[in-house]
């Protein structure tokens, strides 16, 4: 039997298989208030056969929003909408963690309360654009956070963790990749501070460690994970010594007894899985462009404890069944990834429907 379909313990949970649904931005929230639309509960419940679902990135506070129609976990209305999602997933026997995502400088004033400037560890304008209600807009020079403001953001992560659990999530994941605020602090190219949060690798890692401390104090380490993606270099993130940076960071993570470390690789010049897997004491989740064969090899060779799938789960709500039976896969409709409606979201057919068609 393929190890993909064997149980695994991740944190406090015994999961039925090693297929994890990746966090994927889908832009189906109301842009005015960050509240999910009704179809989102259907979307996640369709995919409850995953051993674990990791939700799309959710902003902890409104000043962490980075894209049009992304959801929050700050208001009661947002929490109530997420409760519908977690109830739907649990009704089908699934488990779901919320990915908490503060975009930092990867935003635009039109997305933030009072047209505020995006925030960052240093006032360095990233190259590129973000999606707003009026289309793509150039990034702006962000506001450099004071230490007092950093503490306020850490509190925001703490409170969003509390609200996620109140909304029924089984745990939370810190988004530490994709050039968002935690990685902005970690990377030498975006962090030019000379205080306790900048300079050496240990100081640049302090923001992530402070945030994890707050999240773990709320949820317990066995309900907290973190995602990293070394040398993805997305959103204009550059680090001068990435191997040393991530080696040091992952070593620091062990003190939290986290549920898992989620490492997604996209075009990295070295095998960071080989570098970091022995460094981490807990469950290791491997992601980044895997297919079934690659996932099975990784599990058989002990390179990962569980494997993470993105667009395959997006287009195949019954992906574990398809993998188990060797059935063909639906192809993802990339034009609909970030649209606002049901098409390309909840209309991908499950296997029995596809067979009848």
C-alpha positions in Angstrom: 0.0 0.0 0.0 1.2 3.5 -0.9 2.4 5.5 2.1 0.2 8.3 0.9 -2.7 6.5 2.3 -1.3 5.5 5.7 -2.2 7.5 8.9 0.2 10.1 10.3 0.2 12.0 13.5 0.7 15.8 13.0 0.7 17.7 16.3 -2.2 16.5 18.4 -4.1 15.0 15.5 -4.1 11.5 13.9 -4.7 12.1 10.2 -6.0 9.4 7.9 -3.6 10.0 5.0 -0.5 12.1 4.0 -2.1 14.2 1.4 -2.2 17.8 2.5 -4.1 20.5 0.6 -1.9 23.5 0.1 -2.9 27.1 1.1 -4.1 28.8 -2.1 -5.4 32.3 -2.5 -8.8 32.1 -4.3 -10.2 35.7 -3.8 -13.7 34.7 -3.0 -14.3 37.2 -0.1 -16.2 40.4 -0.1 -13.7 43.1 -0.7 -15.4 45.7 1.5 -15.4 43.7 4.7 -13.1 40.6 4.1 -16.1 38.3 4.8 -16.2 35.0 2.9 -19.0 34.4 0.4 -21.3 31.4 1.0 -19.6 29.2 -1.7 -16.4 29.0 0.3 -17.8 26.5 2.7 -18.7 24.3 -0.2 -15.3 24.6 -1.7 -13.5 23.4 1.4 -15.9 20.7 2.4 -15.6 19.2 -1.1 -11.9 18.7 -0.3 -12.3 17.3 3.2 -10.8 14.0 2.1 -7.4 15.5 2.5 -5.5 14.4 5.5 -5.2 18.1 6.3 -6.5 21.2 4.6 -4.4 24.4 5.0 -6.7 27.4 4.3 -5.9 30.3 1.9 -3.9 33.1 3.5 -6.0 35.1 5.9 -5.0 38.6 7.1 -4.8 38.9 10.9 -5.6 42.6 10.9 -6.9 44.9 8.2 -3.4 46.5 7.7 -2.1 43.1 6.7 -4.2 42.7 3.6 -2.3 42.5 0.4 -4.7 41.6 -2.4 -8.3 42.2 -3.6 -11.1 40.0 -2.2 -8.9 38.2 0.4 -10.5 37.2 3.8 -9.7 38.3 7.3 -10.1 36.9 10.8 -10.5 40.2 12.8 -14.2 40.9 13.0 -17.1 38.8 14.3 -18.6 38.7 10.8 -15.4 37.2 9.4 -15.2 34.7 12.2 -18.9 33.7 11.7 -18.2 33.1 8.0 -15.1 31.0 8.8 -17.2 29.0 11.3 -19.4 27.9 8.4 -16.3 26.6 6.7 -14.9 24.7 9.6 -18.3 23.2 10.4 -18.6 22.0 6.8 -15.2 20.4 6.8 -15.7 18.7 10.2 -19.1 17.4 9.1 -17.2 15.4 6.4 -14.6 14.2 8.9 -11.8 16.6 7.8 -9.2 18.7 9.6 -8.4 22.3 8.7 -5.7 24.8 9.8 -5.9 28.5 9.0 -2.9 30.1 7.3 -2.3 33.5 8.8 -0.8 35.9 6.3 0.3 39.5 6.9 1.5 40.8 3.5 3.5 43.7 4.9 4.9 45.8 2.0 3.3 43.6 -0.6 0.1 45.7 -0.6 -1.2 49.0 -1.7 -2.8 52.0 0.1 -6.1 51.4 -1.7 -6.4 48.0 0.1 -5.8 49.3 3.6 -7.9 51.3 6.1 -7.6 55.1 5.5 -5.4 54.5 2.5 -2.5 53.8 4.9 1.0 53.0 3.7 1.9 49.3 3.8 4.4 48.4 6.5 7.7 46.6 6.5 10.9 46.2 8.5 12.6 48.8 6.3 11.4 51.6 4.0 12.4 49.7 0.8 10.0 49.8 -2.1 9.7 46.3 -3.7 9.5 46.0 -7.5 6.3 44.7 -8.9 2.5 45.1 -8.6 -0.4 43.8 -6.6 -4.0 43.2 -7.5 -6.5 45.9 -6.3 -10.2 46.6 -7.0 -9.1 48.8 -9.9 -6.6 46.3 -11.4 -2.8 46.0 -10.9 -1.1 48.8 -9.0 2.6 49.4 -8.4 3.9 48.7 -5.0 4.8 51.8 -2.9 7.6 52.6 -0.5 6.4 51.1 2.8 6.3 52.6 6.3 9.2 51.3 8.4 7.8 49.8 11.6 8.9 51.0 15.0 9.5 48.5 17.8 6.2 49.6 19.3 4.4 48.9 16.1 6.1 45.5 15.7 4.8 44.6 19.1 1.3 45.6 18.0 1.5 43.3 14.9 2.7 40.4 17.1 -0.4 41.0 19.2 -2.5 40.9 16.0 -1.1 37.4 15.3 -1.9 36.4 18.8 -5.5 37.6 18.6 -6.0 36.1 15.1 -4.8 32.7 16.4 -7.4 33.0 19.2 -10.1 33.9 16.8 -9.2 31.1 14.4 -9.6 28.6 17.1 -12.9 30.1 18.2 -14.0 29.8 14.6 -13.4 26.1 14.8 -10.0 25.7 13.1 -8.0 22.7 14.3 -4.8 24.8 14.2 -3.0 27.7 12.5 -0.1 28.0 10.1 2.2 31.1 10.0 2.9 32.1 6.4 6.6 32.7 6.5 7.2 32.6 2.7 6.3 34.4 -0.5 7.9 37.7 0.4 5.3 38.6 3.0 6.0 40.3 6.3 7.8 37.5 8.2 10.1 36.8 5.3 10.6 40.6 4.8 12.1 40.6 8.3 14.1 37.4 7.7 15.7 38.4 4.4 18.8 40.6 4.3 17.6 42.4 1.2 14.4 43.8 2.7 15.6 44.2 6.3 18.2 46.9 6.8 17.5 47.6 10.5 20.2 48.1 13.0 18.1 47.3 16.1 17.0 44.1 17.8 15.1 43.1 14.6 17.9 43.5 12.1 21.5 42.9 11.3 22.6 39.3 12.1 20.5 36.2 11.1 19.4 35.7 14.7 18.1 39.3 14.9 16.4 39.1 11.5 14.7 35.9 12.6 13.4 37.5 15.9 10.1 38.7 14.3 9.2 35.2 13.2 10.2 33.8 16.6 8.2 36.5 18.5 5.1 35.8 16.4 5.4 32.0 16.9 5.8 32.6 20.6 2.5 34.4 20.6 0.7 31.9 18.4 2.0 28.9 20.5 0.9 30.6 23.8 -2.6 30.8 22.4 -2.9 27.4 20.6 -0.1 25.2 22.0 2.8 24.1 19.7 0.9 21.0 18.6 -1.6 23.2 16.8 0.8 25.6 15.1 2.8 25.1 11.9 4.9 27.3 9.7 5.5 27.5 6.0 8.8 28.6 4.5 10.0 28.6 0.9 13.8 29.2 0.7 15.0 31.0 -2.4 11.6 31.3 -4.0 12.5 35.0 -4.3 8.9 35.9 -4.8 7.8 39.5 -4.3 11.3 40.8 -4.7 12.8 39.0 -1.7 16.5 38.4 -1.7 18.8 37.1 1.0 22.6 37.2 0.8 23.1 33.9 2.6 19.9 31.9 2.4 21.3 28.5 3.3 22.8 29.9 6.6 19.6 31.9 7.2 17.2 28.9 6.9 19.6 26.5 8.7 19.6 28.8 11.7 15.9 29.6 11.6 14.8 25.9 11.4 17.1 25.1 14.4 15.3 27.8 16.4 11.9 26.3 15.5 12.5 23.1 17.5 12.0 24.9 20.9 8.3 25.4 20.0 7.4 21.7 19.5 5.4 22.7 16.4 2.9 20.5 14.7 4.8 20.7 11.5 7.3 22.5 9.3 5.9 23.1 5.7 8.7 23.6 3.2 7.6 24.4 -0.4 10.4 24.6 -3.0 10.0 26.4 -6.3 13.2 26.6 -8.4 15.7 26.6 -5.4 19.2 26.0 -6.6 19.8 23.4 -3.9 17.8 20.6 -2.3 16.6 22.4 0.9 14.6 19.4 1.9 17.9 17.4 2.3 19.3 20.4 4.2 16.4 21.1 6.5 14.6 17.8 7.1 17.3 16.5 9.4 17.4 19.8 11.2 13.7 19.8 12.3 12.5 17.5 15.0 8.7 17.4 14.1 6.5 16.4 11.2 8.0 17.6 7.9 5.6 18.6 5.1 7.1 18.7 1.5 5.4 20.9 -1.1 6.1 22.6 -4.4 5.0 21.1 -7.8 4.7 17.5 -6.6 2.8 14.8 -8.5 1.7 11.4 -7.1 4.9 9.6 -8.1 7.2 12.2 -6.6 5.2 12.3 -3.4 5.3 8.5 -3.0 9.1 8.4 -3.6 9.6 11.2 -1.0 7.6 9.3 1.6 9.2 6.0 0.9 12.7 7.5 1.1 11.9 9.3 4.4 12.4 12.7 2.9 9.0 13.9 4.2 6.2 12.8 6.6 3.4 14.3 4.4 3.2 15.8 1.0 1.4 19.0 0.0 -0.6 19.5 -3.2 -1.9 22.8 -4.7 -3.5 23.0 -8.1 -4.2 19.2 -8.1 -6.5 19.7 -5.1 -7.9 22.8 -6.6 -9.1 21.0 -9.7 -9.9 17.6 -8.1 -12.0 17.8 -4.9 -11.6 14.1 -4.6 -7.9 13.9 -5.2 -7.2 11.1 -2.6 -9.7 8.9 -4.3 -8.3 9.6 -7.8 -4.8 8.9 -6.6 -5.9 5.6 -4.9 -7.7 4.4 -8.0 -5.4 5.7 -10.7 -8.2 7.8 -12.1 -7.4 10.7 -14.5 -7.2 14.2 -13.1 -9.3 17.2 -13.9 -7.1 20.0 -15.4 -7.1 23.3 -13.5 -8.7 26.3 -15.2 -6.0 28.9 -14.4 -8.1 31.8 -15.8 -10.6 31.2 -12.9 -8.1 31.0 -10.1 -8.8 34.5 -8.7 -12.2 35.2 -10.1 -15.2 36.0 -7.9 -17.7 33.3 -8.6 -18.5 29.5 -8.7 -16.9 28.8 -12.0 -13.5 27.2 -11.6 -14.1 27.0 -7.9 -16.8 24.6 -6.8 -17.8 23.2 -10.2 -14.9 20.7 -10.7 -16.6 17.3 -11.0 -15.9 14.5 -8.5 -15.0 11.1 -9.9 -18.5 9.6 -9.8 -19.9 12.7 -11.6 -17.1 12.6 -14.2 -17.8 8.9 -14.9 -21.5 9.5 -15.5 -20.7 12.4 -17.8 
